[in-house]
Amino acid sequence: MEHRKIPVSHILHQQESVLTVSGPLSPDTLKGLQMHPDLDAFRKPREQLEALIEIAGLPEGRVVAAVADNMIAGYVTFHYPDELELWSQGGMVDLIELGAIEVADGYRGMGLAKLLITSAFEQEQLENCIVFTTEYYWHWDLKGSGLDVWAYRQMMEKLMQTVDMVWYATDDPEICSHPANCLMVRIGREVPMSSQETFDRVRFRQRFMY
């Protein structure tokens, strides 16, 4: 399968800040950047930068980042699901996970998250893939946003809908462990029916146990 990596770039002006949103970035480009200290939702900023560099080096991996003065202010990642997760059990080469999206506190509210995600889908780069994301409430910045779990869930759904990702049902135990968790999916126009059927079997594993 072809992993299309077509460089895209946008300039975003916000008050005194000028941000460049671009990607997919190469490992070498990322090595020359710093991580904003507020980007610590998943791990420490330095460790997160190392993770981005690793993802960017994967054949299927892609990192789109917003950069201001050589500092990453936000990013989104795409890669194969972890081999220990349910989603890898179908062995699908065209199933890609939107793994993480994060924007530093001082850069929120300017549409940066939307621009990061939409940039990743430009020029039909992911039309030959099923892209999914698992939304877990324990990853959400409820304190910093001031939102409750339902308002945050609504915000995340609205964000994912900007690239035509929609809610899909699943019996995955982690997602089912809390009603605010959800699975969002976008099936590219070029994805064969055989892959869609395999994905359906992956997201409903429990029904084969009875």
SULZIJO-V120799 format. One record per residue. N is the residue number from 1. RES is the residue in one small letter. PSI is psi in whole degrees, 0 to 359 (none if undefined). OMEGA is omega in whole degrees, 0 to 359 (999 if undefined). BURIAL is + if it has 9 or more other ideal C-beta (glycine too) atoms within 8 Angstrom, else -. Layout:
N|RES|PSI|OMEGA|BURIAL / N|RES|PSI|OMEGA|BURIAL
This chain:
1|m|141|179|- / 2|e|125|173|- / 3|h|103|185|- / 4|r|120|177|+ / 5|k|94|183|- / 6|i|115|184|- / 7|p|133|174|- / 8|v|155|182|+ / 9|s|141|178|- / 10|h|148|175|+ / 11|i|130|180|- / 12|l|120|179|+ / 13|h|126|179|- / 14|q|107|182|- / 15|q|243|182|- / 16|e|0|183|- / 17|s|141|171|- / 18|v|116|182|- / 19|l|142|172|+ / 20|t|120|176|+ / 21|v|116|185|+ / 22|s|163|179|+ / 23|g|177|355|+ / 24|p|134|183|+ / 25|l|149|178|+ / 26|s|160|175|- / 27|p|321|181|+ / 28|d|321|178|- / 29|t|316|181|+ / 30|l|326|179|+ / 31|k|337|180|- / 32|g|6|183|- / 33|l|163|174|+ / 34|q|159|180|- / 35|m|134|176|+ / 36|h|136|183|+ / 37|p|341|179|- / 38|d|349|182|- / 39|l|77|185|+ / 40|d|25|183|+ / 41|a|329|185|- / 42|f|325|178|- / 43|r|176|179|- / 44|k|146|185|- / 45|p|316|181|+ / 46|r|320|179|- / 47|e|326|178|- / 48|q|321|177|+ / 49|l|319|177|+ / 50|e|322|178|- / 51|a|320|178|+ / 52|l|318|179|+ / 53|i|318|179|+ / 54|e|315|180|+ / 55|i|317|181|+ / 56|a|335|180|+ / 57|g|352|180|- / 58|l|147|179|+ / 59|p|319|181|- / 60|e|350|187|+ / 61|g|147|175|+ / 62|r|141|177|+ / 63|v|124|172|+ / 64|v|130|186|+ / 65|a|151|172|+ / 66|a|124|187|+ / 67|v|133|175|+ / 68|a|122|180|+ / 69|d|47|176|- / 70|n|14|180|- / 71|m|132|178|+ / 72|i|120|180|+ / 73|a|348|179|+ / 74|g|159|182|+ / 75|y|162|170|+ / 76|v|143|182|+ / 77|t|150|175|+ / 78|f|137|181|+ / 79|h|171|175|+ / 80|y|150|176|+ / 81|p|150|178|+ / 82|d|138|184|- / 83|e|345|177|- / 84|l|352|183|- / 85|e|158|177|- / 86|l|321|190|- / 87|w|345|179|+ / 88|s|354|189|+ / 89|q|342|178|- / 90|g|352|181|+ / 91|g|36|186|- / 92|m|128|178|+ / 93|v|346|182|- / 94|d|22|174|+ / 95|l|114|185|+ / 96|i|135|179|+ / 97|e|129|166|+ / 98|l|100|194|+ / 99|g|320|183|- / 100|a|145|169|+ / 101|i|133|184|+ / 102|e|138|178|+ / 103|v|132|179|+ / 104|a|147|187|+ / 105|d|313|185|- / 106|g|353|182|- / 107|y|11|179|+ / 108|r|158|177|+ / 109|g|8|180|- / 110|m|12|179|- / 111|g|19|185|- / 112|l|319|180|+ / 113|a|317|179|+ / 114|k|317|181|+ / 115|l|323|178|+ / 116|l|312|183|+ / 117|i|314|182|+ / 118|t|327|179|+ / 119|s|324|182|+ / 120|a|333|183|+ / 121|f|0|182|- / 122|e|156|176|+ / 123|q|34|173|- / 124|e|31|183|- / 125|q|329|187|+ / 126|l|21|181|+ / 127|e|342|178|+ / 128|n|19|182|+ / 129|c|153|162|+ / 130|i|119|179|+ / 131|v|130|179|+ / 132|f|158|172|+ / 133|t|141|177|+ / 134|t|120|181|+ / 135|e|115|179|+ / 136|y|130|186|+ / 137|y|334|182|+ / 138|w|352|174|- / 139|h|351|186|- / 140|w|144|180|+ / 141|d|73|182|- / 142|l|321|181|+ / 143|k|312|183|- / 144|g|328|182|- / 145|s|337|184|+ / 146|g|11|182|- / 147|l|153|171|+ / 148|d|176|186|- / 149|v|326|184|+ / 150|w|321|177|- / 151|a|322|179|- / 152|y|318|177|+ / 153|r|316|179|+ / 154|q|320|179|- / 155|m|316|180|+ / 156|m|320|177|+ / 157|e|316|180|+ / 158|k|321|178|- / 159|l|313|182|+ / 160|m|331|179|+ / 161|q|343|178|+ / 162|t|340|175|+ / 163|v|25|174|+ / 164|d|27|171|- / 165|m|137|183|+ / 166|v|162|180|- / 167|w|135|176|- / 168|y|143|177|+ / 169|a|152|177|- / 170|t|158|173|+ / 171|d|20|177|+ / 172|d|125|185|+ / 173|p|321|181|- / 174|e|316|179|- / 175|i|321|181|+ / 176|c|352|183|- / 177|s|344|177|- / 178|h|135|185|- / 179|p|344|179|- / 180|a|339|177|+ / 181|n|152|179|+ / 182|c|162|175|+ / 183|l|127|177|+ / 184|m|138|189|+ / 185|v|144|170|+ / 186|r|122|179|+ / 187|i|115|182|- / 188|g|156|184|+ / 189|r|336|184|- / 190|e|4|182|- / 191|v|126|180|+ / 192|p|156|180|- / 193|m|327|180|- / 194|s|322|178|- / 195|s|322|178|+ / 196|q|321|179|+ / 197|e|320|177|- / 198|t|318|179|+ / 199|f|322|177|+ / 200|d|321|179|- / 201|r|325|180|+ / 202|v|318|185|+ / 203|r|349|173|+ / 204|f|75|182|+ / 205|r|326|189|+ / 206|q|332|186|- / 207|r|343|180|- / 208|f|0|182|- / 209|m|354|187|- / 210|y|none|999|-
